[in-house]
Amino acid sequence: MIESTQPKISIVTPSFNQGNFIEKTIQSVLQQDYPNLEYIIIDGGSTDGSVDIIRRYESRLLYWVSEKDEGHGHALNKGLSRTTGEIMAWINSDDMYTSWCFKTVSEIFSSFPQVMWIVGLNSWWDSSGAMTNTSRVPKNIFDYLLGRYAWIQQESTFWRRDLWERSGGHINQDYKLMVDGELWTRFFLLEPLYTLDCILGGYRSHSGNRAKHNYSTCLHEMDRAIALMEKRCSSDVMKICDRLRCLQRFQKGCVPRFLISSLGRRMYPTAFSEAAYKNIGWQNEGWTIRTLPYSL
């Protein structure tokens, strides 16, 4: 067998009673025919036909199991602990990747060794699988500290194993919904997020979305995770954050929003320079690292 020169990508799908959607999720992973993939499915004991669907693909899975677990975070830890790939991610059993996703992710991480984690453009599928919207939503540690965390799209996020291990190498099971948001707080303490101007995957919007039905819990968990992150931030980060918070207070007062960023760049040029977003865009027939201006 010829060893693949492309980095190994490890994907985990946690699932519970998503029989209406899970096959499309599985196909979005496997039909890319990425040559160095390990794919794991952790099912929580579904009773809706999901297991029969998973069995149809078991010859192409590194591992799968269907058994009762302790929730979303526990399922992810069970799956991620079995992975060995250099690049890691998870895709929930109602979401999907685009067909070019893994090829692009591999190219980015191979081309830019300094990049530790990336997120593609935020994108949404409807219940039938049609993509309905997409937008660039750059985020950094300062956005999180200012409470502007909505949203780093988990199904479009990939990271290196080195970052995963340095951040603790686990999903925090104390969080029931925002296990991704809590993980991002740990990542931000170590490395900047790069927004990639490419659609990598999308969130499927349907009537059964847990986040929609438990939105207030999502917000509470995010506030809790960010408060803990702030306690671990360096003094340099907090100095910049304090200046941005000062401007944010103006924004809530009498200063028109469109003037805030302009005012801030004149008052605190260093803070705005440090808060600029990391971006990877297509330019001159290739991917290029660049910065996007920070905006309040």
Secondary structure, 3 states (H helix, E strand, C coil): CCCCCCCCEEEEEEECCCCCCHHHHHHHHHCCCCCCEEEEEEECCCCCCHHHHHHCCHHHCCEEEECCCCCHHHHHHHHHCCCCCCEEEECCCCCEECCCHHHHHHHHHHHCCCCCEEECCEEEECCCCCEEEEECCCCCHHHHHCCCCCCCCHHHEEEEHHHHHHCCCCCCCCCCCCHHHHHHHHHHCCCCCEEECCCCEEEECCCCCHHHHCHHHHHHHHHHHHHHHHHHCCHHHHHHHHHHHHHHHHHCCCCCHHHHHHHHHHHCHHHHHHCCEEEEEEECCEEEEEEECCCC
